[in-house]
Amino acid sequence: MTVSGHPTQGDVVNGINADDVRTLIEDIKANPGQGMTHWRVSSRWQGGTRSQARVDSFDIGGKMVPRSFSIDIDEPAELGGTNTYANPQEYLLAALNACMTVGYAAVCALHGISIRKLEIVTEGDIDLRGFLGIAKDVARGYESLKSRVTIQADASKEQLREIHAMVLASSPNFYNITTAVQMEPTLVVE
């Protein structure tokens, strides 16, 4: 890649310590097991269309890291909800945008590029006839999404095009959205 301007040792660019990221990369190159992560989210119904997801930990390199977060979910009133929280589709798109945002911030930091503005808008259509079972030939979810990234940074257009390609090639959630992921559902009836 022709991006230049590597930060000096210990530089923090875009709020990211590039040395920490480089150290992580080198550790994983030396011991690929250090790069294995495991993620889990548990969700409980809260009544109506509301649910709450809990994040209590994740694993990295075989070590459990405690965390404590909750995510509240609802539906718009027009879809039977109380419109108290964002809905699952909005969280899905937010997760995609957030993952790509991390990618831009980190890749730019590794190349010493300061970001002044970064905005990602992702949108798509869902035909409720599929979700509601009204038309079996209608997809139950998105058939396509459009994403627009607006960035202002201390880099040339060509450098930012290269970074854009790197982010799309490396973002886990971009991969998860654009590639079929094998799912193993299990039902437990109590």
C-alpha positions in Angstrom: 0.0 0.0 0.0 1.2 3.5 -0.8 -0.1 5.1 2.4 2.7 6.8 4.2 3.2 8.7 7.4 3.5 5.9 10.0 3.2 7.3 13.5 6.1 7.3 15.8 6.4 4.9 18.8 3.6 5.5 21.3 1.6 7.9 19.0 -2.2 8.0 19.6 -4.0 8.7 16.4 -7.8 8.9 16.2 -7.9 7.9 19.9 -6.1 4.6 19.1 -2.6 3.7 20.3 -1.1 2.4 17.1 1.7 0.7 18.9 -0.8 -1.4 20.9 -2.5 -2.5 17.6 0.9 -3.3 16.1 1.8 -5.3 19.2 -1.4 -7.2 18.9 -0.8 -7.9 15.2 2.8 -9.2 16.0 1.6 -11.3 18.9 -1.1 -13.0 16.7 1.4 -13.5 13.9 3.8 -15.3 16.3 1.0 -17.2 18.0 -2.2 -17.5 15.9 -4.2 -18.8 18.9 -3.9 -15.4 20.5 -6.2 -14.1 17.8 -9.0 -16.5 18.5 -12.0 -14.7 20.0 -15.4 -15.9 21.1 -18.4 -13.6 21.5 -21.7 -14.2 23.2 -24.9 -12.2 23.8 -27.9 -13.5 25.8 -31.3 -12.0 25.2 -34.4 -12.1 27.3 -38.0 -11.2 26.4 -39.2 -8.2 28.4 -42.9 -8.4 27.3 -44.5 -7.2 24.1 -41.9 -6.6 21.4 -39.2 -5.6 24.0 -36.2 -7.6 24.8 -32.9 -7.0 26.6 -29.6 -8.4 25.4 -26.7 -8.9 27.9 -23.0 -8.9 27.3 -21.1 -10.4 30.3 -17.8 -11.4 28.8 -15.8 -12.4 25.7 -12.8 -14.6 25.1 -9.5 -13.7 23.5 -6.5 -16.0 23.1 -8.3 -18.5 25.4 -8.8 -16.0 28.2 -12.2 -14.8 29.4 -12.5 -11.0 29.7 -15.4 -9.8 31.9 -17.7 -7.1 30.5 -21.1 -5.8 31.6 -23.4 -4.2 29.1 -27.1 -4.3 28.3 -28.8 -3.5 25.0 -32.5 -2.7 25.1 -34.6 -3.5 22.0 -38.1 -2.7 20.9 -40.1 -2.1 17.8 -41.8 1.1 16.4 -45.5 1.4 17.4 -46.4 0.8 13.8 -44.9 -2.7 14.1 -46.6 -3.5 17.4 -44.0 -2.1 19.8 -43.8 0.8 22.2 -41.1 2.7 20.3 -39.0 2.8 23.4 -35.8 1.6 21.9 -34.2 1.0 18.5 -35.4 -2.2 16.7 -33.3 -5.3 15.7 -32.9 -4.0 12.1 -31.5 -0.7 13.4 -29.1 -2.4 15.7 -28.0 -4.7 12.9 -27.2 -1.7 10.7 -25.6 0.2 13.6 -23.4 -2.8 14.3 -22.3 -2.9 10.7 -21.5 0.9 10.7 -19.8 0.7 14.1 -17.5 -2.2 13.0 -16.5 -0.3 9.8 -16.0 2.9 11.9 -13.5 1.0 14.1 -11.8 -0.2 10.9 -11.4 3.3 9.5 -10.1 4.7 12.8 -7.7 1.8 13.3 -6.3 1.5 9.7 -5.9 5.3 9.5 -4.2 5.3 12.9 -1.7 2.6 11.8 -0.9 4.8 8.8 -0.6 8.1 10.8 -3.7 9.5 9.2 -5.9 11.8 11.4 -9.6 11.6 10.8 -11.5 14.9 11.0 -14.9 13.6 10.1 -16.3 10.1 9.5 -19.9 9.3 8.9 -21.4 6.0 7.6 -25.0 5.8 6.6 -26.4 2.3 5.7 -29.9 1.7 4.6 -32.1 -0.9 3.0 -35.7 -2.0 2.4 -37.6 -4.9 4.0 -40.9 -6.0 2.6 -43.1 -6.9 5.6 -45.1 -9.4 3.5 -42.1 -11.8 3.9 -41.8 -11.3 7.7 -45.5 -11.6 8.2 -45.8 -14.7 6.1 -48.2 -13.0 3.7 -46.1 -13.9 0.6 -43.8 -16.9 0.7 -41.9 -15.7 -2.3 -40.9 -12.4 -0.6 -37.6 -12.2 1.3 -37.9 -12.0 5.1 -35.1 -9.5 5.3 -32.9 -7.2 3.3 -32.1 -8.2 -0.2 -29.6 -5.4 -0.6 -28.1 -2.6 1.5 -26.6 0.7 0.5 -23.8 2.2 2.5 -22.2 5.7 2.1 -19.0 6.6 3.9 -18.1 10.2 4.2 -14.6 10.9 5.4 -12.4 13.9 5.9 -8.8 13.1 6.8 -5.2 14.1 6.4 -4.7 11.9 3.4 -5.1 12.0 -0.4 -8.2 10.6 -2.1 -6.1 7.7 -3.4 -4.9 6.9 0.2 -8.5 7.0 1.4 -9.7 4.8 -1.4 -7.0 2.2 -0.4 -8.1 2.4 3.2 -11.7 2.0 2.2 -10.8 -1.2 0.3 -8.9 -2.4 3.3 -11.8 -1.7 5.7 -14.3 -3.6 3.5 -11.8 -6.5 3.1 -11.2 -6.8 6.9 -14.4 -5.7 8.7 -15.9 -8.7 10.5 -19.5 -7.3 10.4 -19.1 -6.3 6.7 -18.1 -9.9 6.1 -21.0 -11.2 8.3 -23.5 -9.1 6.4 -22.2 -9.9 2.9 -21.4 -13.6 3.3 -23.7 -16.4 4.4 -22.8 -17.4 7.9 -23.6 -21.0 9.0 -26.1 -21.0 11.8 -26.8 -23.9 14.2 -30.1 -23.1 15.9 -31.2 -25.3 18.9 -34.6 -25.2 20.6 -34.8 -26.0 24.3 -38.4 -26.4 25.6 -38.8 -26.3 29.4 
